[in-house]
């Protein structure tokens, strides 16, 4: 289930389909994927999880560049 982003418009974004590996706080590995509808994570959370937020925030970080 994709969760809409408050930071980047994902519809038609150049990064749609890209997967980011994220290591959780307990060392578990998760994958966050950008879709046309927001971000999706393969963790068990049913709300927008911290894994998604960590990837999403990279698009708002001036040191990482921003492309909305």
Secondary structure, 3 states (H helix, E strand, C coil): CCECCCCCCCCCCCCCCCEEEEECCCCCEEEEEEECCEEEECCCCCCCCHHHHHHHHHCCCCCCCCCC
